[in-house]
Amino acid sequence: MSTENEGTEVPPAPSAPPVPVDAPAASAPPEQAVSQGAGPTGPHQGTAPSQGSASSQETAASQGGAPTATLPPVPSGAPAGAGPAPEAGTWPPPPPPATPSYASGGGSGDAWGSSYQQPAPKSGGGRGGLVAAVLVAALVAGGVGGGIGYWAADRNDSSTGSTTVSASESGGDLKRDSGAVASVVAKALPSTVTIEAEGSNGEGGTGTGFVFDTQGHILTNNHVVAEAVDSGKLTATFSNGKKYDAEVVGHAQGYDVAVIKLKDAPNNLQPLPLGNSDKIAVGDSTIAIGAPFGLSNTVTTGIISAKNRPVASSDGSSSSKASYMSALQTDASINPGNSGGPLLDANGSVIGINSAIQSTSGGGLGGTSQSGSIGLGFAIPINQAKNVAQQLIKTGEPVYPVIGASVSLGEGTGGAKITEEGASGSDAVTPNGPADKAGLKPGDVITKLDDRVIDSGPTLIGEIWTHQPGDTVELTYTRDGKQHTTDVTLGQREGDS
């Protein structure tokens, strides 16, 4: 799977005001289905426009609600069958004669726009009856909204007769549960930074990162800081507006992980807590923080849509090498500039690093041709990113687990096929390497790693890189139409080649 960026916009459903009684029922607009192909995934969703390299889909259900504004008495020519008028202020009021509903080109029931006749209030109720009705409606709305209190103007007020409704508690005065999104974000934002990277040629981009430890290390994507690795300029800006110069400590192009360090870091840094990405389940809530298209401190929410999604991503340039991951897929909105930002669970723990997005657009990654979210975002699992970051802080160089065999990166091979020849004419199976010791040969097609199905070379690489050198894995492969299994103890390669 390779990544690129964008989706079809779903038009909003029409609003639903009451229709005059003598108007014919309007036919309902047909529902629109939006389908998403799960094609290969390509460039990083990366950096925001104006800064160089860049990197849910959900159908919106419209809602119609009965208006709560003051309704005038029904004219004397109301149709028969409307029923006797209720006492002023009585509760509950009688139901309307027909409930509006959406129609999708046929079937029984009233189409949206069916006539609605409000029962006339009993004469003699006067203005007090109307105010009472408005107050009751406000109290009902308060119950639906979670018990928010409302007040109504005094019925004897000498004003023009306009009655206003106001919430007694809103915004920052609300008491939120510790697990509420707003509470989680309030703790995470101060530890999330917007990164600006500029190369010696003046080109660069904007991405995101987060505080990894109290020593001033910031975890982000390799493609966010790649421009600034060689004699470039790097800054990190916190949500409070404080900006710090930074330098690259280490970067791993294959993993798409990088660590930078703040210069003159403050002594009150609060690292974000790291979760356990292995225990995440499909359907778990997610919160993404980043700077999409340069809009710093942007928060979006969604769920884990899938796990172990094989993704090969790059910046789209002809010279770029791909990064491989067995990714967490989320429908939280992720756009260029979100790269490197934290993907949080409902408790505020980091479970992944936002890295790439799928797109239906064939446009490039620069300027106005950049694509945006269609609800298919991919994050590097934090368990893997943590190991890579610790290695980069320790030595400045990444270490990759390997099987010592060259595999085809093409599609349609039915697995990861060991090539007949390696890069630059070298052996496809490294002599005395892990694959050689396990009995693998050129032409073998690897179809499983432990219990993970392998459908291509990139999928195999992404799965291998979730392990550590020295781990033993079971490979299932086919040779001459027969299936075999073998145990392979992973070797290692240092640095990006």
ZIPE-V148355 format. One record per residue. RES is the residue in three letters. PSI is psi as a letter, one per 20 degrees, with the letter a starting at -180 (none if undefined). Layout:
((RES PSI) (RES PSI))
This chain:
((MET p) (SER q) (THR p) (GLU r) (ASN none) (GLU q) (GLY r) (THR p) (GLU p) (VAL o) (PRO q) (PRO q) (ALA q) (PRO q) (SER r) (ALA m) (PRO q) (PRO q) (VAL p) (PRO q) (VAL h) (ASP j) (ALA q) (PRO q) (ALA p) (ALA q) (SER q) (ALA q) (PRO q) (PRO q) (GLU q) (GLN p) (ALA p) (VAL p) (SER q) (GLN p) (GLY q) (ALA l) (GLY a) (PRO q) (THR p) (GLY d) (PRO q) (HIS q) (GLN i) (GLY d) (THR r) (ALA q) (PRO q) (SER i) (GLN k) (GLY c) (SER p) (ALA a) (SER none) (SER n) (GLN p) (GLU q) (THR p) (ALA p) (ALA p) (SER q) (GLN p) (GLY q) (GLY q) (ALA p) (PRO q) (THR j) (ALA r) (THR p) (LEU p) (PRO r) (PRO q) (VAL p) (PRO q) (SER i) (GLY k) (ALA q) (PRO q) (ALA q) (GLY j) (ALA i) (GLY r) (PRO q) (ALA p) (PRO r) (GLU q) (ALA p) (GLY j) (THR q) (TRP p) (PRO q) (PRO q) (PRO q) (PRO q) (PRO q) (PRO h) (ALA p) (THR p) (PRO q) (SER r) (TYR q) (ALA q) (SER l) (GLY k) (GLY r) (GLY r) (SER r) (GLY r) (ASP p) (ALA r) (TRP p) (GLY j) (SER q) (SER q) (TYR p) (GLN o) (GLN p) (PRO q) (ALA p) (PRO q) (LYS p) (SER q) (GLY i) (GLY h) (GLY a) (ARG h) (GLY h) (GLY h) (LEU g) (VAL g) (ALA g) (ALA g) (VAL g) (LEU g) (VAL g) (ALA g) (ALA h) (LEU h) (VAL g) (ALA h) (GLY h) (GLY g) (VAL h) (GLY j) (GLY k) (GLY k) (ILE p) (GLY q) (TYR q) (TRP q) (ALA q) (ALA q) (ASP p) (ARG i) (ASN j) (ASP q) (SER j) (SER a) (THR i) (GLY i) (SER p) (THR p) (THR q) (VAL p) (SER q) (ALA p) (SER i) (GLU p) (SER r) (GLY c) (GLY i) (ASP i) (LEU q) (LYS o) (ARG q) (ASP q) (SER h) (GLY j) (ALA q) (VAL g) (ALA h) (SER g) (VAL g) (VAL h) (ALA h) (LYS h) (ALA h) (LEU g) (PRO i) (SER j) (THR p) (VAL q) (THR p) (ILE p) (GLU p) (ALA p) (GLU p) (GLY r) (SER i) (ASN j) (GLY i) (GLU q) (GLY b) (GLY r) (THR p) (GLY b) (THR q) (GLY r) (PHE q) (VAL p) (PHE h) (ASP r) (THR i) (GLN i) (GLY j) (HIS p) (ILE p) (LEU p) (THR a) (ASN q) (ASN g) (HIS i) (VAL h) (VAL j) (ALA h) (GLU h) (ALA j) (VAL g) (ASP o) (SER k) (GLY a) (LYS p) (LEU p) (THR q) (ALA p) (THR p) (PHE r) (SER h) (ASN j) (GLY i) (LYS p) (LYS p) (TYR q) (ASP q) (ALA r) (GLU q) (VAL p) (VAL g) (GLY q) (HIS q) (ALA o) (GLN h) (GLY h) (TYR i) (ASP l) (VAL q) (ALA q) (VAL p) (ILE r) (LYS p) (LEU p) (LYS p) (ASP l) (ALA q) (PRO q) (ASN j) (ASN k) (LEU q) (GLN n) (PRO q) (LEU p) (PRO p) (LEU p) (GLY a) (ASN o) (SER i) (ASP h) (LYS j) (ILE q) (ALA q) (VAL p) (GLY i) (ASP q) (SER q) (THR q) (ILE p) (ALA p) (ILE p) (GLY a) (ALA m) (PRO p) (PHE k) (GLY j) (LEU n) (SER q) (ASN k) (THR p) (VAL p) (THR q) (THR r) (GLY b) (ILE r) (ILE o) (SER h) (ALA r) (LYS r) (ASN l) (ARG o) (PRO p) (VAL p) (ALA p) (SER q) (SER r) (ASP j) (GLY i) (SER q) (SER h) (SER i) (SER p) (LYS q) (ALA q) (SER q) (TYR p) (MET q) (SER n) (ALA q) (LEU p) (GLN p) (THR q) (ASP j) (ALA p) (SER o) (ILE p) (ASN r) (PRO p) (GLY h) (ASN i) (SER p) (GLY i) (GLY r) (PRO q) (LEU o) (LEU q) (ASP a) (ALA i) (ASN i) (GLY j) (SER q) (VAL p) (ILE i) (GLY r) (ILE o) (ASN p) (SER h) (ALA q) (ILE q) (GLN q) (SER q) (THR i) (SER q) (GLY j) (GLY r) (GLY a) (LEU j) (GLY q) (GLY b) (THR i) (SER j) (GLN q) (SER r) (GLY a) (SER p) (ILE j) (GLY j) (LEU n) (GLY q) (PHE p) (ALA q) (ILE p) (PRO p) (ILE h) (ASN g) (GLN g) (ALA h) (LYS g) (ASN g) (VAL g) (ALA g) (GLN h) (GLN g) (LEU h) (ILE h) (LYS g) (THR i) (GLY i) (GLU q) (PRO q) (VAL p) (TYR p) (PRO q) (VAL q) (ILE i) (GLY l) (ALA q) (SER p) (VAL q) (SER p) (LEU j) (GLY r) (GLU r) (GLY j) (THR i) (GLY j) (GLY a) (ALA o) (LYS p) (ILE p) (THR r) (GLU h) (GLU q) (GLY a) (ALA p) (SER k) (GLY j) (SER r) (ASP p) (ALA h) (VAL o) (THR p) (PRO p) (ASN j) (GLY r) (PRO g) (ALA g) (ASP g) (LYS h) (ALA i) (GLY j) (LEU q) (LYS r) (PRO p) (GLY i) (ASP q) (VAL o) (ILE p) (THR i) (LYS q) (LEU o) (ASP d) (ASP j) (ARG p) (VAL p) (ILE o) (ASP i) (SER r) (GLY g) (PRO h) (THR g) (LEU g) (ILE g) (GLY h) (GLU g) (ILE h) (TRP i) (THR i) (HIS a) (GLN q) (PRO p) (GLY i) (ASP q) (THR p) (VAL q) (GLU p) (LEU p) (THR p) (TYR r) (THR q) (ARG p) (ASP k) (GLY i) (LYS q) (GLN p) (HIS r) (THR q) (THR q) (ASP p) (VAL p) (THR o) (LEU p) (GLY a) (GLN q) (ARG p) (GLU p) (GLY r) (ASP p) (SER none))
